[in-house]
Amino acid sequence: MRFLPFYTVNPDPAKPHCTCPDFEKREAKCKHIYAVEIVVERESSTTTTTDGETTTTTTTETLKVTKRVTYGQNWTAYNQAQTNEKAIFQKLLHDLCANIVEPPQPQNGRPPLSYRDMMFSIVFKIYSTVSGRRFMTDLSDAKEKGYITKACHFNSVFNYLEMSNLTSVLQDMIKLSSLPMKAIETDFAVDSSGFSTCNYVRWFDEKYGKEKTTNVWLKAHLMTGVKTHIVTSVEITGKDVNDSPMLPGLVKTTAENFTLSEVSADKGYSGVDNHEAIAKAGATPFIAFRGNANGSSGGVFGKMFHFYSLKRDEFLKSYHKRSNVETVFSMIKAKFSTRLRSIGDTAQVNEALCKVLCHNICVLIQSMFELEIVPTFCGEIAVAGVSQG
């Protein structure tokens, strides 16, 4: 059967084959083979002659339908986590913010708002996914429960979101929130994905003689554990920043707190430097190779290329753990939106980091019920650019 105009499928049950890139790369059943197995009935006719009479025999073969593999869900733990998430989220966020070191209060003038209160308010606002004005009810409720000392005005939340020195604080909070998974996660995956903004760029296209408009978006580069989907390091950049140069920094940050065994990534990260960076952190790189790659460069890159060539099934088994990072982006965007509401550049970066931090806290809550862990956070977070006395 032929899938015009691209791929040819041989649905032989003993040795199925397809000409698509997915099958050629993995040497495993692709979606085209599964489609043929589900819908095709092959009918063949044979003609034989017996004592001058012609007999026609019709044989109908129905291919075996391969069911999709599914995985069980601990619904009791899932239901408990979801129904109690908002209450536990505030408790864990309060514990995280308690690690922020408050700078000394100025001697004169109006006392500034507490950084702990403001970080709690900012992150909780992003978690709520509602407007700043409607969020005030939740913030007042948090004050009554003792999570913050003062429920600030919604404009104060937006103003603090614009502060550049809070970017490093959010990154430290993300790293701190991942530490309870230190004993669980050893295999990691790296990738990037975009978050759209409300900003647009306009230009005049000389070729077509008309003005064009495109949406501005940011790119989140992150490393995640493949078992629990906890994010261990993250960088937010512009849309034009290449993925490959970001990997060494993500690996280095993760290696500060985790023991790395494997790191998987797609071919966009393929390169000698990235393989060496992963090996330096004590892990084995499982990065897809480009079509023109070979092992002539030697080193870790050469060793992994020969491993890929000689033991492809074993290589791909580890490489496909990379799919978990796609799951992480799907989780973040489905729950906290693919769009950044902030207008300023700094606020957009901080908002994206808040989404990742909210995701980490939600992962911890799920793990509390599924893995029975008790999250605790220990460490000091200093506010950059502010004198600590």
N, C-alpha and C positions, 0 to 999 in steps of 0.2 A: 504494500500500500504506500502511496506517495503523498506526502504533505506538500502540495505545490505552494510556492515555487522553490522551497528550500531543502527539505529533509526527506530522506528515504528510510523507511522502517522495515526491518525484517523481524516479524513477531514470533520467530521460532522459539517455542518454550524452552528448548535445551540451551540455545545460545542466541538470545535476542540482540539486535543491533540497530543502531540509529546513527545517522550521519550528522546529527546536531552537535554543537560544541560541548554541551553539557555531558553527553554520553562519551564523547571522545576524551574528555578530561577526566571523568570519574570512573569510566568503564563500568557503570552501574545503570540500572533502568532509569530512563528519563520520563518526562511527562508524556512524550509522544508514544512511547512503548506502552505505558499504562493506558493511554487512550485507546490504542489498538486492542489491547487485551480486553477492555471492557465492551467495545462495540462490534468487534469483527467476528463474523461467522464465515469460515471458509468452506466452500462447497466445491467438491471435485467430482467429476464424472469419468468413469472408465467404461470402455466398451470391449466385450469379449465375444468370440464366436464359438458356439457349441453345436455340432452336427448340422451345420448350415444355417442355424438360427442365431440371430443377433440378440444378445442380452445386454441391457444397459444397467449398470449398478451405480447408484448415487450414494456417495458418502458425505455426510455432514459432520464437520468437526467444530466444536465450540471450545474456544480457548478458555483456560482457567482464569477467572477474575481474581486478581490479587487485591485484597482489601488494604486500605491505608492503615498504617500502624498508628495507633492512638495510645496515649499515656493517661494513666489514672490521675485523678485529682482528689486530694484529701479535702473533701468538701466541708467537713466539720471544722478543720483548722482555717480554711479559707473564709467560711461564714463568720467565724469568731473574729478574724482579723479585720474583715470589712465592716462589720457592725460596730466594732470598737475603735476603728482607725482614727477618727477625728479626735477623740478624747486622748488616746495614747500618743498621737502625733504631737499634741501640745505639751505633754509631759516630757517626751524625748527632746523636743525642740528647746524647751526650757533648760533641760540638763545640758544640752550642747552650748547654749548661750551663756551658761554659768561659767564656762571656761574662758570667756572673753575678759581680758584685763582692762578694767576701766581706767582711763587716764585721770590724772588729778584734776579736781575742779578748779576753774579760774577764781582768783580772789575777788574780782570785780565783775559787774554786769550780771545779766540774766543767766542762771545755771543752765547748762546744756542738757538735752535729753540723754538719758542713759543709753550707752551703746548696746547693752544687753537687751533693753526694752525695744530699741529700734530694730535690732537684728531679728528679734522674735516677731515684731510687727510686720517687717518686710517679708520674711519667709512665709509667715502664716497667711499673709495677704495673697501671695502667689499660689499657695496651696488651695485657698478658697476658690480661686478662679472667678470671683465676682468683682464688681467695680469697687473703687476705694470707698465710696460713700456707703454702699450696702455692706461693706466689710466692717464698718464701725460697730455693728451689733455684735459680731464675733469678737472683736477686740475688747469691747466692754465686758463681755462674758469671761474672757481670758483674765482680765484684771480682777474680777470678782473671785476667780479661782486661785489668784495669787501668782500667776505666771509672769505678770509684769506689774510694775509699781505705778505706772501711769498710762492711761489710754490716750495717745496723742491724737492730734487732728489728722485727717486723711492727707492733707497737703504735706504734712511733715514726713509721712511715709514716702511720698513721691520725691521730696527734696533729698532725703537720705539715700534713696535709690540712685540718685545722680552722683553720689560721692565716690570718687575714684579709689580712695583708700579703703573702701569696703570690699573691693574686688578680691584682694588678698585674704581678707577675713573669711569671705565665702568659700574660697578655695581651701583654706585651712579647715573650715567646718566640714566640707565634703570629705577631706582626708580623715578627719577625726570620726566622722559618722561611719566610715568603712571599717574601722579597727575592730569592732566586735566580730567581724567575719575573718579575722586574721588566721584563725586555726582551721577554717573551712576551705578557703580559696587558695588554690595553688596554680590553677590554669586560668589564663586571661586572654581576652580578645580586644583588638583595637580597630576603630573605624571612626568615621566622621559623618555628620548629617547636618542639614541646614534648618534654620529657623527663620521664617519670614518676618519682616517688620512692616510698620505702617508707612515707611519712607519710600519714596520713588525717585528714580533718576530719569530725566528727560534729555533727549538730544535730537538734533536734526540729521536725518539720514540723507546724505547728499545723493546717493544712488537712486533712491525712490522718491526723493523730493518731498518728504513729509516728516513730521515730528513723531518720534517713538518714545515709549515709556516702558520702564521695567522696574520690578519690585526689588528693593534692596534686602538682602538677607545675610545672616551671620552663620558661621560654621562652628559646630561644637565637635572638638576632637576629644575622645574619651577612651579610657581603658576600663574594662569591666571584668569581674569574675564570672566564669561560665556556669557556676553552680547556682548561685543565689541572685545573680545579676546586680550585684553591688558595684557602684562606680568608685574606683580607687584613685583616679586622677583625671583631670579635665582641663582643657584650654579652649577659650572662645576666641575666634579670629574672624577676619573678614572673609568674604566668599571666595576671593582669589588666591588664598593661601593654599599651597600644595599640602597634601596629606603626609607624604613620606618624611619630610624633615621634622614633623611633630612627634614621630614615634619615639626617638631616644629620650626626649624629655618626659613623656608619659611613663615609659618603662622605668626611668630613674626615680621618679616620684613614687611609683608603686613599690619599687624594690626597697625603699626606705622603711617600709612597714610590713611588707609581705615577703614570703619565700616563694619565688617564682619557679615553676617547673616547666610550663609550656606557655608560649605566646603565639597566637594565630592572627593572621591578617590577610587581606586580599592582595592581589598583585599590584595594587597602587602603592604598596609599601615595600615592594620587592627591590632589594639593593644590598650591596656589600656592607655599607655602613649600618643599616638597620639590623642585619643579621649579626654583626659584631656587637652592636649595642645590647641586643637580647642575650647573646652568649656571655657578655661581660657581667650581666646581672644574674648569671647562673641558670638561665633557662634555655630551653630548646626552641628555636624559631620554626614555626610552621606557616610559611608565607608562600602564597601561590606564585609560580614563576611565569614570566612573560614568554610568549611563543618563541622568541629568539634567544632565550637564556641557555647557557651551557655552564659546565663546571670548570672552565679554564681559569677563572679568577682565583680558584683555590680557597683556602681558609674555610670559615664556617659556611659561607655561601656555596662553595664547591661541594662540601660534605653533604649539605642538605639537598643539593641538586641531585647528587648520586643516590641519596636515600630515596628521593622522590622517583627517580628513574628505575631503581631496582626493587623497591618495596612500596609501590604506589598506594596500594590498599591501606597499608598501615599509616602512611603519610596522610592520606585523605581523611582517615578516621579522626586524627587530631586536628587537621586543618579545618574540618567542618564544624568544629566547636566555635569557629568564628561567627556562625549564624546567631549565637547568643547576643552579640553586640547589636545586631539588627533588632532583636527582641527588645533590648533595653530602649533603643530609640522609639520603637513602637509604643512601649509602655509609657514613656515620658510624654510623647506627643498626644496619645489617646487620653491621658488623664489630665494633663496640664496645658494642652493646646500646642499646635505647631507655630502659633503666631506670637510675636512679642509686642505687647501693647505700648511699651515705653517709646518715647520720641527721641530722647538724647542718646548719643552713642554709648556713653558710660552706663546709663540706666539700662540699655538693651543688653549689654554684657552681663551686668549684675542680675538682671531678670532671668537670663538663660542659666546662670549659675544657680539661682534660686530653684529653678525647675529641677535641676540635677540633684540638689540637696533634698528637695521634697521627695524625689524618687527614692533616694537612699534611705530616708526615714521610713517610707512606706515599705521598703524591702525589709528593714529591720523589724517592723511590726509583723509582717508576714512570717518572718523567721522565728519570732517569739512564740508563735502558735505551732508552726510546723516543725521547727528544730529545737524548740524549748530553750532558746538562748535568752540570757538576761543582759541587755545592752548596758554598758557603762562606758563613760567617756572620761578620759584623764589626760589633760594637757592644757597648756596655756596658749591663748590666741591673742596676740597683740595687734592693735589697730595701727597700721602703717601710716607714717606721716604725722602721728600724734605723740607728743612727748609723754612718756610713762613715768616721769619723775626720777 
